[in-house]
Amino acid sequence: MIEYRITKYDPAKRNKQGRYLDVEEWTEFCDVGKIVTLEEYEQVEASYIKTAIEFLSSTSITKLNIVDFEDYQNRNVRRENESIGVGELENELRSLLRGDFWCKLESELGYVHVGYDFYMYVGVSSLKPGMIEEAKSRGLFVEEFTSPYHPDNC
């Protein structure tokens, strides 16, 4: 499996330990109206969602399971071990990016993990040519990186 960290954060602005140094950068949905406009936020959010779905769609993954579900809004919109088709992930990814709930989206063939501060991790068996360049054209940075949300890393 090839694993990626997909972010809006330029790796050139990291120190040797990997910490992002631009403290002026917005990092979450609650920054809307403070340091980022809703329009700017939604543009970046859409880039993340489209990239994750495209990466997953380039493989044989058709569904992902909800793992370790935490419902912060007590809306009970999803349940542990529920399956979601890759084509139906848009709303779930939006809610994860906005911090409405947290979970890992996984299958035996790949995953999407959304972490704090707008970090997204995607694992897939392969990508179609040009997909990383397409993500970069949306203003995202794609780095080979293992998700810190794997059971071995938690």
N, C-alpha and C positions, 0 to 999 in steps of 0.2 A: 504494500500500500504506500502511495505517495501522500505525504501529509504537508499541508500548507497553513501558514498564518496569513490571513488576508485582512489588511487594515488600511486606513486612510493615513497612517503615520509613516513618514519618510524614514527609512532605515538610516539615512545619513545623519539624522538628528538623534541617534542613540549613542550612549556612552559605551565603553568597552564591556560593561556588564549587561548591556541590552536595554537599559532603562531609557525611556523616551524623555528628552530634555526640554521640549517646548512646553512650558507650563501654561502658556496662553491658549493652547489648543482645547477645543471643546471635546468632551469625552462621553457625554450621555444626553438623553432626551431632555432631562430637566434643565439643560443649558440653553434650550430654545427660549428666545426672548431675552436672554441675558448676554450671551456671547456668540450666538448663532441665530440666524433667522430660521423660521419654520421652513421656508423654501430651500435654503441651503441644506438644512438638516435632511429634508425629505429627498433631496437629490442624492446625497451620500447614502442614505438608507436604501434607496432604490438600487444603487450600484451594488451594495452588499448583497441584497436579495437576489438580484439578477445573476450575479456572479456565482453565488452558492448554488442556485438552481441549475445554471448552465454546467457547472463542474459536475454536479451529481447526474445530470441528464446525459453527460458524455460517456457514462458507464452503463452497466446493466442494472443499476440500482433503480428500483421502481417505488419502493416504500422505505420509510425509516420508522423506527419505534421510538416512542417517548420513554426516556430513562431518567430516573432521579428527579421527577417532576416536583417543583416547588411553586405553589400558587400564591403570589404575593398580594393579589387583589381579591382573593377568595371568591373568584368567579366560577371556579370549577369548570373551566372551558375544555380542559383535556384531562386525561387520566393516564396514570403510569401504564406502560406497555401498550398503549394505543398505537396503531399504525397510521401513518399519514403518507399518502402518495406524493411523490416528488413534485408533481404538477399542482399539488394543493398546499405547498409549503409557504406561499407568500405571506399569508396572515400570521402564521406561527413565527416566521422569521422576524416579521415586523414587531410582533409582541415581545419576542426575545430581545431584540435590539432596544426596544423602549423600556425594558425592565418590568413588564407586566407580570411575567412569570419566568422561571428558569427551568431548563431541562437540557438533556443531551438528546440529540436526534441521531440514532444509530441503526446500522444493520451490520450483518457479517461482512458486507462488501464496502462499507464506507460510513462516513459520519459528517455531521455539522455540529460544532460546539460554539456557542456564543458566550464569550466571557465578559468580564467587567471592562469598562472603559473602551467599549467599541472594538474589542478584539474578536475575530472570528477564525475558527479553525475548521478546515475541511480535509477529510481524508478520502481518497478515491484510488482505484486501481490504475487508472490512466486518464489522460486528458487528450482531447482532440487537438491537433496542431492549431496554434494561434489563440488558444483560450486564455493563457496568461497575458498575452499582449492585449487582448480584448479587455480584460480586467484592468490592466494598466491604463488603457485609453479612457476608462471611466474615472481615473484618478486614484485607483487603489494600488497598493503594493502587495505583491505576492511573494512570500518567502517560504522555502522548505523549512518546516518547523513541526515538531510533534506537539499535539495538544496537551496542555497541562491538565486537562480534565479526563485523561485516560485513567483507569483505576490504578495503574502502577505509579502514576504521578501525583495522585491526590493524597 
